Amino acid sequence: MSFTSNILFGGPDKEKNLLRNKLLKYIQQTPANGEIRWMCYYFNEPILVDALVKASQRGVNIELILDGNPRNPEINQASLTALKDYPAIKFTTINTKPLWEYLGIDWHAHMHSKLYYFSLPSPCVFIGSYNPTAGLQHIKQSLIESIGDHSVSHNALVKIEEENVVACLLQYFNNMKTPNYLHWARFKPVNNNTQKYKQWDINFLPRYKSHPVHRLLQRKDKNANIKCAISHLKGPGIMRPLIKAINSGKSVEIILDSTKRRVSHNKLADLERHKIRCHQIKTDNHTLMHNKFIIYKSDMEHCVLFGSFNWSRRSWWLNHEILVCSRNADVITGFEQRWNEIINTI
């Protein structure tokens, strides 16, 4: 597998709308009787909406899942309105309600996973950090300030083609449509047991067992080198895995976004106090560090963890999220090269 064709990175140094255009190509090449299954947190991309409508009209079976109560509900409204006139496209919005909300505790979860499945010409799933949103010229300025411009922001999508892994991720998509799974996901075996394949480990959140990132960073590899691209670093206790890794003798280096909402001054002070080396990207033209990956390298393990997860309490303990751990050499090389490219632009 060549990472140049199966791993896509967005960013200000890349072609604008690179990730959108890849998804557009796959929509356009899906023939009649094919299937498209998407789930994402934000979706406001008129070009992709139009392509999905045309695909549906030629006989493609399409299902979409969106978060029903995102931080900025207006962003999804345009797509919901546009697709309302096409009942052949099945649309599900998810409003997750943790058990404590029934007790009046108003701290809700999000459907934050990103998954893009295409059945034909050969089954594949794209997993990563990308929410399809346009250059945002048609969205008011306050929303651009909040979510950034994902046509040029740092994002990643990884194409997975292995049949059993694709089947696992497609089953997750189908699970998300069932109330029984949504209400009890934290306690379901599929969420608490890593789905292990030859070169891939698939993890779903929320769960009651230990977080996959905790387990990885707490491995007894004193010589381990850890590199993290972090979009959000916020919330009490969220830095404990990094601090424990440093205290156990591991090397930790991170790339952060530079907006205060995603990374506070207090968190930067904590990083400096614990001597964790960090880099903050420049945020010209609403460019965000929206990547979410960890490169882990030691004598015992060499892997990359990526997906939809943020370093925040809501993401780690409440949200529906996907985390993929890959031991595929080409995937690891692709992320390592992307790390170096980003570092060289800071």
C-alpha positions in Angstrom: 0.0 0.0 0.0 1.3 3.4 -0.9 0.7 6.0 1.7 0.8 8.7 -1.0 -2.5 7.4 -2.3 -4.1 6.0 0.9 -3.2 8.7 3.4 -4.4 12.2 2.7 -3.4 15.3 4.7 -5.0 18.7 4.5 -3.2 21.9 5.4 -2.2 25.4 4.3 0.8 23.8 2.5 -1.5 21.4 0.6 -3.9 21.9 -2.3 -7.0 23.7 -1.1 -10.0 21.3 -0.6 -7.8 18.3 -1.1 -9.8 16.0 1.3 -13.1 17.3 0.0 -12.1 16.6 -3.6 -11.0 13.0 -2.7 -14.5 12.3 -1.2 -16.1 14.0 -4.2 -14.2 11.7 -6.6 -15.4 8.6 -4.7 -19.0 9.8 -4.7 -18.8 10.4 -8.5 -17.3 7.0 -9.2 -19.8 5.0 -7.1 -22.1 3.3 -9.6 -25.8 2.5 -9.4 -26.5 -0.1 -6.7 -23.5 1.0 -4.8 -23.6 2.2 -1.2 -22.3 5.3 0.6 -22.3 5.5 4.4 -21.1 8.7 6.1 -20.9 9.9 9.7 -19.4 13.2 10.8 -19.9 15.9 13.4 -20.1 18.9 10.9 -21.3 18.8 7.3 -21.7 21.9 5.3 -20.2 21.4 1.9 -22.6 22.3 -1.0 -20.4 20.6 -3.6 -20.6 17.3 -1.8 -24.3 17.7 -1.1 -24.9 18.2 -4.8 -22.8 15.1 -5.6 -24.7 13.0 -3.1 -28.0 14.1 -4.6 -26.8 13.2 -8.1 -25.5 9.8 -6.9 -28.8 9.1 -5.3 -30.6 9.9 -8.5 -28.5 7.4 -10.4 -29.4 4.7 -7.9 -26.7 4.8 -5.2 -28.0 3.9 -1.7 -26.9 6.7 0.6 -27.1 7.0 4.4 -25.7 9.8 6.5 -25.4 10.3 10.3 -24.7 13.7 11.8 -24.6 15.0 15.4 -27.9 16.4 16.2 -26.7 19.0 18.7 -23.2 20.2 17.7 -21.5 23.2 19.3 -22.7 25.3 16.3 -26.0 23.8 15.1 -26.3 26.4 12.3 -23.4 24.8 10.4 -25.3 21.5 9.7 -28.6 23.2 9.0 -27.8 24.1 5.4 -27.1 20.4 4.5 -30.2 19.2 6.4 -32.3 21.7 4.5 -30.9 20.9 1.2 -31.3 17.1 1.6 -34.8 17.3 3.0 -36.2 17.3 -0.5 -34.5 14.0 -1.3 -36.1 11.3 0.9 -34.1 8.6 -0.9 -31.1 9.8 1.0 -31.5 8.4 4.5 -30.5 11.0 7.1 -30.1 10.3 10.9 -29.3 13.0 13.4 -28.1 11.7 16.8 -28.7 13.4 20.1 -26.9 11.3 22.7 -28.2 11.6 26.3 -25.8 10.2 29.0 -27.5 8.5 31.9 -26.7 11.4 34.3 -28.7 13.9 32.1 -31.8 12.1 33.3 -30.8 13.4 36.7 -30.7 17.0 35.5 -26.9 17.2 34.9 -26.6 19.2 31.7 -23.4 17.9 30.2 -24.2 16.1 26.9 -22.1 14.0 24.6 -21.6 14.4 20.9 -21.5 12.1 17.9 -18.0 13.1 17.0 -16.9 10.1 14.9 -15.8 10.6 11.3 -16.3 7.7 8.9 -16.7 7.7 5.1 -17.6 4.3 3.5 -17.9 3.4 -0.2 -19.0 0.0 -1.3 -17.9 0.2 -5.0 -15.9 -0.1 -7.1 -14.3 -1.9 -4.1 -15.3 -1.5 -0.4 -13.2 1.0 1.6 -13.6 3.3 4.6 -11.9 6.7 5.2 -11.2 7.4 8.9 -9.7 10.5 10.3 -10.3 14.0 11.6 -12.0 15.7 8.6 -15.4 17.3 8.8 -16.6 18.2 5.3 -17.1 22.0 5.4 -16.6 24.4 2.6 -14.3 27.5 2.4 -17.1 29.0 4.5 -17.7 32.1 2.4 -21.4 31.4 2.8 -21.2 31.1 6.6 -21.2 34.1 8.9 -17.9 35.3 10.3 -18.6 34.3 13.9 -18.9 30.6 12.8 -15.7 30.8 10.8 -14.0 32.1 13.9 -15.4 29.2 15.9 -14.7 26.2 13.6 -12.0 27.5 11.3 -11.7 26.9 7.5 -11.4 23.2 6.9 -10.6 23.7 3.2 -7.1 24.6 4.4 -6.8 23.4 8.0 -4.6 20.5 9.2 -6.6 17.3 8.8 -6.0 13.6 7.9 -8.0 10.8 6.2 -6.7 7.3 6.0 -8.2 4.8 3.5 -8.7 1.3 4.9 -9.4 -1.5 2.5 -8.9 -4.7 4.5 -12.2 -6.6 4.3 -12.6 -7.5 8.0 -11.7 -4.0 9.2 -14.1 -2.4 6.7 -16.8 -4.8 8.0 -16.1 -3.8 11.6 -16.4 -0.1 10.9 -19.5 -0.6 8.8 -21.1 -2.5 11.7 -20.2 0.4 14.0 -22.1 2.7 11.6 -25.1 0.5 11.7 -24.9 0.2 15.5 -25.1 4.0 15.8 -28.6 3.9 14.3 -30.0 1.8 17.1 -31.2 3.4 20.4 -30.1 0.3 22.3 -26.5 0.8 21.3 -26.6 4.6 21.7 -28.0 4.5 25.3 -25.7 1.7 26.5 -22.6 2.1 24.3 -20.3 2.8 27.3 -21.1 -0.7 28.6 -21.2 -2.6 25.3 -18.4 -5.2 24.8 -17.6 -3.8 21.3 -16.7 -0.5 22.9 -14.7 -1.9 25.8 -12.7 -4.5 23.9 -10.3 -3.4 21.2 -11.1 -5.0 17.8 -7.8 -6.5 16.8 -6.7 -7.3 13.2 -3.4 -8.0 11.6 -2.1 -4.4 11.3 -5.0 -2.5 12.8 -6.6 -2.1 16.2 -10.1 -0.5 16.2 -11.4 1.3 19.3 -14.7 2.9 19.9 -15.7 5.4 22.6 -17.3 5.9 25.1 -16.2 3.1 27.4 -15.9 2.3 31.0 -12.5 0.6 30.7 -9.3 2.5 30.4 -8.8 4.8 27.5 -6.6 3.5 24.6 -4.4 6.5 24.7 -3.8 6.0 28.5 -2.8 2.3 27.8 -0.4 3.3 25.0 1.3 6.1 26.8 1.7 4.0 30.0 3.5 1.1 28.4 6.7 0.2 30.2 9.0 1.5 27.4 11.4 3.9 29.0 13.1 4.8 25.7 9.8 5.5 23.9 9.5 8.5 21.7 6.0 10.0 21.5 4.8 12.6 19.1 1.3 14.0 19.4 -0.7 16.3 17.1 -3.4 17.7 19.3 -6.4 19.8 18.2 -7.9 20.5 21.7 -6.0 20.3 25.0 -8.6 21.3 27.7 -10.1 20.1 30.9 -8.9 19.1 34.4 -6.7 16.1 34.4 -6.5 15.7 30.7 -2.7 16.1 30.6 -2.0 13.3 33.1 -1.1 10.7 30.4 1.5 13.1 29.0 2.9 13.9 32.5 3.1 10.2 33.4 4.9 9.5 30.2 7.5 12.2 30.8 7.9 11.1 34.5 8.5 7.5 33.4 11.4 8.5 31.1 9.7 8.7 27.8 10.3 11.6 25.3 7.2 13.6 24.5 6.7 16.3 21.8 3.5 17.8 20.7 2.0 20.1 18.0 -0.9 22.2 19.2 -3.4 24.6 17.8 -2.8 28.2 18.9 -6.4 29.4 19.6 -7.2 30.0 23.2 -10.5 28.1 23.1 -8.6 24.9 22.1 -5.4 25.4 24.2 -5.6 27.7 27.2 -2.7 29.7 28.6 -2.9 27.5 31.7 -2.3 24.4 29.7 0.7 26.0 28.0 2.0 26.8 31.4 1.5 23.2 32.5 3.4 22.0 29.5 6.3 24.3 30.3 6.3 23.3 33.9 6.6 19.6 33.1 9.1 20.3 30.4 7.0 18.9 27.6 8.2 20.3 24.3 5.4 21.8 22.2 5.0 23.7 18.9 2.0 25.8 18.1 0.9 26.3 14.4 0.2 29.7 12.9 -3.5 30.3 12.5 -3.5 32.7 9.5 -6.7 32.6 7.5 -8.5 30.5 10.1 -6.2 27.6 9.6 -6.5 25.1 12.5 -4.5 22.2 13.8 -7.4 19.8 13.5 -5.2 16.7 13.3 -5.5 14.1 16.0 -2.7 11.5 16.0 0.0 10.0 18.1 3.2 8.4 16.7 4.6 6.0 19.2 8.1 4.5 18.7 10.1 2.3 21.0 12.1 -1.0 20.9 8.8 -2.8 21.8 6.3 -0.9 19.6 6.1 1.3 16.6 2.6 2.5 15.7 0.4 5.4 15.0 -3.0 6.2 16.6 -5.4 8.4 14.7 -9.1 9.2 14.4 -11.6 11.7 15.8 -10.5 12.0 19.4 -9.6 15.3 21.1 -7.7 15.7 24.4 -10.7 17.0 26.2 -12.9 15.6 29.0 -16.0 15.5 26.7 -14.1 13.6 23.9 -12.4 11.1 26.3 -15.3 10.2 28.5 -18.6 11.1 26.8 -18.4 11.4 23.0 -18.8 8.7 20.4 -15.4 8.6 18.9 -13.2 6.3 16.7 -9.6 5.6 17.4 -7.5 3.4 15.0 -4.1 2.1 15.9 -2.0 1.1 12.8 1.2 -0.9 12.7 1.3 -0.7 8.9 4.8 0.6 7.9 3.5 2.8 5.1 0.8 4.4 7.3 3.4 5.1 10.1 5.9 6.5 7.5 3.1 8.8 6.1 2.3 10.2 9.5 6.0 10.6 10.4 6.6 12.5 7.2 3.6 14.7 7.8 4.8 15.5 11.3 8.2 16.7 9.9 6.4 18.8 7.2 4.3 20.6 9.8 7.3 21.1 12.1 9.2 22.7 9.3 6.5 25.2 8.6 6.3 26.5 12.3 
